[in-house]
Amino acid sequence: MDEDRAESTVPSCVSLKSDWSKGGMIDFRIVLMIYYRWKSLVHLCSGGDLQEVIEGHKISLKRRCEHVTEGTHEAGSGTLLNKIYTELYITEGQSEEVDTQHEVRQLERTSKKNIQDTPIKCQDIFKVLSEQQRHIRVVLTNGVFSLDWAEGLENQDISLVLPLSCRELNLIRDEQHSLLSLLHVFHPTLQKIRAEDLKTVWKLLFIFDGLDESRFSLGFNKHQVISDVTQVSSVEVLLVNLIQGNLLPSALIWITSRPAAAYQIPPSCVDRITEVRGFTDSQKEEYFRRRFSDEDLSKRIISHIKASRSLHIMCLIPVFCWITAIVLEDMMTRDQRGELKKQKYGGKQRPGKLTEDDKDLLLKLGRLAFEHLEKGNIMFYSEDLERCGLDVSEVSVFSGVCTEIFKRESVIFQKSVYCFVHLSIQEFLAAVYMFHRYTRKDTAVINQFLKYSEPVTSLDDFLRRALMKSLTSENGHLDLFVRFLHGLSLESNQRILGGLLDQTENHPETIQKVLYNLKEENKTLMSSIGSLN
């Protein structure tokens, strides 16, 4: 991150999905870092001062977007975008069936049935297709996969790109701004821009990055109507008026989000829905070839991935490609001739024991993960960590056992946001925390989660109620959490965690009851789906 920069780094992840659009937009994040190919832009404004402002804005955006990070790498330690960028498979259209499953569950299906399955390039999302007559103004990017590097954007007729990160907008959600002052705050290089410039001179593109990360509600039915870029209001009111076209009706709008937030955007406000599908098989191979300069190493890694069906499927998600690259590179370079293992634990291998400090830290992170999973939050702020007993000033939060699961990103106003490297890690730690509360008989936390008046009587009763709770979620945000919860009930998995959880004695009849409950709920679910069809 550049030290002289007041504005934020464009975050690494964004996406959008909707329950009413593609059947089953699932959890996913897309890195929307805008890399401008500056020479191809058409300069639509005149006048030395304005041209100077535009050039300054281009330099600022280029500086923050030309380097990207992967996984847990800190901002400032990134790689040139052009070096690692791999094209992604993006389609226009929506699925036949409504499906709000988690992204990992979507991977279990090897194919999808679409009304439309039209590949579309990122730079073409605002272009009208030959058979379409309508003007494309608002685009929702639906996706299922997490991307940890940037997309390229080359719209030659756009003179000004204005990224507005929702995780940064959260920091001023209680303040009042006009649209003009909002741009001045987040893009200081545009201080000389006047209201008439925004309204008459340029073709603008606003990018609302990560609607799922916002902590404000968009009320499209009841809100103040604003058409003047100098009129002051709340951030959410400004966003609603921009999306509806009351503010700057000729401006282009690109919104990305996770599924749980998609319902906030009415279908009538959207001209196009696109979905990021992740990597095709050929794109997976391209990623690993770009990742490793050693051709022999990349070939061995690609061959190993193809030999494992599960791993090959999971690599549809770019973050899993990154994880796989890190692990396999280490294994192959340490023992060039050794045969790669097909499973994590085997033989006499046992994970090392955790220290008491490690346990305490992981359980605090688990509490953070659980409380915000319930709320649908994937980004956290300092006050969120402090409420869970985490001291952000302690190096231990970002070192040792937590190095590969929790990361910090610097944003505007010299503040930081925090997140787990992937949603599935947040879901797993949330399950660890909840199961730990069960083994410690913490009825207050358990009852608050389950919302039952009767006390939990047994392990199978606890898991059954957790399953029922997850089934009430419209977007399936607790699905994988409940899967992890069931897995943690097995003594074999408790041993693997190195003493993080108190081991429970599971009698065969208890396991049979748990299996029976799962089968019965599956029958009920399949029966409901059949009646709908």
N, C-alpha and C positions, 0 to 999 in steps of 0.2 A: 504494500500500500504506500502511495506516495505521501511523504510527510507534509508537503505543502498543499495538500488537497483537503478542502472542507467538505466536499460532497462524498457520498459513499461509494464503496465498490459495488458494482452491480452484483447482486447476490448470486450464489451458485445454485440455483434450483428454482423451478417454477413450473406450473402446469395448470391445466384446467380441465374439468370434467364435469359433466352434468347428468343428473338423474333423468332428465327429460330428453337428453340428446342421444349420445351413444349409449347403447344398452350397456351399462355397467361401467361407467367411468370409475376407475379404481384409483387407489392412492398412488400418487406418483408426483415426482418433482422434476421440473425441467430447468436447467440452467439457462436463463435468458440473459446472457451477457452480449451486448450489442457490439459487434465489431464492424466499424464503418470502413468501407472501401472508398476513401474520401475522394479519389480522383474522378469517380463516376457520378458524383452528385451534380445535379443541375442547380446552379445558383440563381434563385428566382428573385432576389432582392437587389436593390441598387443602393448606391451611396457608400462612401468610404467607411463611415462609422459602423453601419450595420454589417457590412461585409467583414469588417474586423471582428465584430462580435461573433459572427458565424464561425469564422476561422478559429477563434479562441475556444468556442464550444466544441468544435471538432477535435481540437488538440486535447482538450480535457477528457472527452469521451474516449478517444483513442487510447489515452494513457491508462485509463482504468479498465479498458476492455481487452487490450492486446495480450495481457497475461491472465491466465486462469489457473485455478487450483483444483486438485483432485482429492477426494476423501478428506483426511484430517489435516492436510497441509495448511499451515497458517497463511493468511493473506500476506503477500510480499515474497512468498517462496514459490510463486507459480511458474508455469511454463508458457512459452509463446503459444498462442492459440493456433496459429498456422501449423505448428509442429505436431500437435496431437489431434486436431479437429478431424472428426470422422462424420461423414454424412449420416443423417438419421432417416428412418422410414416414417414419413408423415402422410396421412391420408385425409381426404375430405369426406365427410359423411358420418352416418351414425348406424349403429347396429339395430337389428330388427327387434331384439329383446331388451327389456330394461334390466340392467345388471349393475348393481352397486358393490360388487365384490372387491375385496382387497386385492392389490396388485399381485401378491404372491399366489393367491387362489386363481387369478386369471391365467397365470402361467401354466396351471394344471391343464388347461384346455389348449390343445395344439392348433386349433383353428377356430375362426369366428365366422359367423354368417352376417354379411353386411348388405344393406340395401345398396349402398354405394361403397366402393373401395377404390377411390381415385387417388393415386399418389400425387402429392403436391409438394413442390419445393418451398423451403422456408421463405425465400425471397418473393414467392408468387402468391402469398396468402391473401393479398388485397387485389389481385388481378381477377377480372371477371372471366370465367370460362366461356368458351364459344357458345354453349347452349344456354347460358345464363344471361338474363337481361338486367337484373337488378344491380344497383350500385353496392359495392362491398365497403361498408364503413366500419362496422364493429365485428371483430373476430374473437371467438373464444377458442383457445387451444386446449383441446382435451388430450389427456395422456394417461399412460399407465406406468411410465417408467421414470426412474430417477436419472438425471443427467448431471454430471459434474464438470462439464466444460461448456463452452459457449456455442451458440448458434450464429451463423453468419447472416447478415442482412444486407441485401443489395437492391434497394428500390431507387432507381435513378431519378424518379420524379419527386422524391421526398427531399425537402430542403432542410428539415430540422427534426431530429429524433429526440424525444424527451422521455427517458426512462424514469418512472416513479415507483420505487420499491415500497410495497405495503409494509414490510417489516420496519422501514424507516418512517413511513407515514404514521405508524403507531406511536412514535415518539412525540408527535405533535397533535395527537387525536383530541386533546382537550383545548387546543388553541383555535383561534379564529383567523382565517386567511381569505384573501381573494385568490383567484387562480393565478393572477400575475405575480402576487407576492409569494405564492407557493413555489412557482418556478424559480424565483429569485433566491429562495431559501435553499432549494435542492440543486440548483445549477447557478452558482454565483457568477459564472462567466456570462450569464445572460442579464446582468443587472441593468444594462442600457436598453434592453428591449422594452418597447412601449406597447400600450394596449392596442393601438391601431395597427401595429406591426403584426400582432397575433391574429387579428381579425381579417386583415386584407392582403398581407404581403405573401405569407408562406403557406406551403402545404405541410401540415404538421402530422407527426405520428406520436401519439402518447402510448407508452407501454406500461400498463399496470401489472407489475411483476409480483406474482404470488398472492393472489387474493385470499388464498387459504391461510396466509400468515397474518392477515389483518385482524385487528381486535375491535373493529367497529362494524355496525350493521348498516346495510344499504337499504333504506326504505324507499322503494320506488313508488309506492302508492300515496304515501303521506310525506311530502317534503316541500321545502321552499323552492319555487321556480326561479332560477337565476339565468340571465342571458348576457350579463355584463361581466367581463373578465376582471373588472376592478371591484366588484361587489363582494363584501366580506361575508363569510359564513363558515360552517364547520367543514372539516375535510370530507366527511361522508356525503354531505349535501353537494359539494363541488364535484365529487366523483359521479354521483347519480346524474347530475345535470350534464356532465360531459358525455356520459354513456347514452343518455336519452337524446342528445343533440340539441339541448337548449343552449348550452355553451359551445361556441365554436362548432357549428353544425357540419362544417366541411372537413374538420380534423378527423384523421383515422385513429381508431382505438384498438389496441391489442391487449386482451386480458388473458391471464393465465392463472390457473388455480387448481387446487386439489378438489376431489369430488364433494366433500362435505360443504364447501363454500359455493358450489356452482348454483345451488338453488336461489342464491341472492340475485342472480341476473335473469330477468324475465325473458322467455324465448322471443318475445316481440321486439326486444332490443338488439337481437343478434342477427347478423346477416350471413355469417359463415361459422361453421364449427369444424375444427380440424383436430386430429388426434395424433399424438406422437406415439408410434408403436415400438420405439426402441431400435434395436439393431436387427437387421436381417442376417442370415447366415454369412453372407459375403462381407457385410459390414463388421461383424464380429472379428473375422479374420483380418480385415483392414486395420481395425483398432490395434490388435496385437502386433501387426507388422510395423505400425507407426510407433507403438510403445517401445519396441526393442530394436535397436540398430543391429543387433546380432541376429542374422537371418536364421542360423541354425537353432538358436534358442526360441525364436518365435514359432518356427515349424514344430518343435517338440511340444511347446505349450498348446498350440492349435490342435495337434494330434491327440494330446491328452484330454482336452476338452471334448473333442468329438467322440472319444471313447466312453465318456460318461454322459448318459442321456440327461440326467438331472442337472448336471453342471452346464451342459450345452443349452438347456432350456433357460436356466437362470441367467445366463449371459445375454439374454434379450435385454436385461436391465443393465445399462452401462456401469452403474456403480459395482455390480457384481463382476464385470470385466476387470475393473480396477482392483478389487479385492483378489480375484483370481490371479491377476498379473503379479501382485505383490507376493502372494504366497508361493506360487509356482516358480517365480524367479529365484526366491530364496532357497527353495528346495533343490532346484536344478543346479544352481551355482555352487551350493555346498557339497553336493555329491553328484558329479557329472554322470557317473555310471550307475548310480543306484536306481532301483525301480521306484517310481512314484507310488505312494499309498493311495488306495481307493477310498479310505475312510479315515476319520480324524483320530480315533483312538483304537488301539489294537495291542495285542500281546500284553506285555507287562507295563506298558506305558500308563502313567497316572499323572494327572495335572498336579502342579505344585499347590501346596496349601496357601490360602490367603492369610495375610496378617489381619489382626483385629482392626487396624486402621483402614485396610483395604475393604473389609466387610462393611464397616461403618460408612465409608464413602460410597460404596456401591448401593447400599440400601437407601441412602439419602438421594442418590441419583434415581433409584427406583421409585421413590416417593414422588420426585419431580416428574418422572416419566408417567406415572400412573395418574396423578392429579390433572396433568395437562392432556393426557390421552382422553380422559373423560370429557374435557372441555373442547377437544378438537384442536388443541394448540400444538404446533410442532416447533415453534421458535420461542425462546425464553429470554427474559431480561434479568438484570442483576437482582431486582426485587423478588423475582420468582425463585431464584436460587437461594436467596437469603431466607425466604419463608420456609424452605425445606432444610435449613441448617447448613447450607453450603456457603463457605466463605470464598468469594470470587478472587480475593487477593492471595489465597493460598495456592502455591504452585502445584500442590498435590492434586488439585482438581483437573489439571491439564497435563499430568505426567504419570509415569508408572502405569498402573493397571488401566487407567482411563484414557491413555494417549490415543488409542485407536477407536474409541467409541463416542467421545464427546469433543466438540470443537467450538472455538470462539471465532467470531468474525467482527471486525471493526466496521462501524457504519458511521453515518453522519453525526455531527455534534460531538465527536470523539467518544461516543458511547459504543457499547458492544452488545451483540446478540449472541445467543448460544443455541446449539442444537445437537442432537445425536446425528451421527454420520449417516444413518438411514432409519426410516420409520420403523422397520422391523426390530432394530435394536431398542428403540423406545418401547415398543410393545413387549419385548422380551423382559426388559428390566422392570416394566410395570407389573408383569406377571410374577416375577421374582419377589417384588415388594409385597404384592397382595398375598402370595402363598406364605411368605414369611409372617405376615400379620395373622394368617390363619393358624399357623403352627404355634404362634405365641398367644392364641386365643384373644386377639384384640377385637372384641365384639363391636366397639365403637366404629372403627374403620370399616369392618366387614358389613355391618348393618347400614352404614351410610352409603356404601357401594350398592348393596343388593336391594335396598329399600323394602326390606321385609320386616314385619313386626315380630314374627316368630324367630326364636334363636336357631342357628345352624346346629344340627344334631350330629352330623357325621361328614366325612370327606366326600362321599358320593352326593350327599345333600348339598354341600357347599358348591361342588362342581356343577350340579344340575341347575342350581339357582343362577350361577354365573353364566351358564349357557343360555338360560331363559332371558337373562338380562341382555345378552348380546343380540338375541333374535329380535329385540324390540328396536334395535338401531336401524334407521332407514338406509344409512350408507355403509353399514357393516364395519364401522370403525373399531369394534371390539372383537371381530372375528379371530384374528390371529392371536390377540391377547388371550382369548379363551383356549385356543389350541395350545399355546405355551403353558397355560395354567394346568391343563390336563397332563401335558408331558412332564411337568415338574412334580406331579403326584407320584411318579415312579421312583422307587428307591435308587435304581440304577442311574437315573439322571441327577438325583440329589447328590450322589457320591461324586459324580463328574464335576460338580460345582465347587468341590474342594472345601466343604464346610460352610459355605455361604448360607445354606438352609439347614434347619434342624430336620433330621431324617424322620420320616413317618413310617410306622409299621402298617403296611397294607396287606390285609388278609385277602386271600383269593376271592372270598365272597364280595368284598368291597370293590375289587377290580371288576368283577362280573356285573355288579350293580351299575358302575360307571359306564361300562360298555352297553348295558341294556338301555340306560337313559339316552346315550348317544344314538343308538339304533332307533329308538322310539321317536326321538325328535326328528331324525332323518326321514322316517316314514311319514310323519306329520307334514314335514316341509314338502316332500315330494308329492303328497296328496294335494296340498294347497296349490302347488304349481300346476298339477294336472287339471284341477278344477278351473284355473284361470285360462288354461289353453282350450 
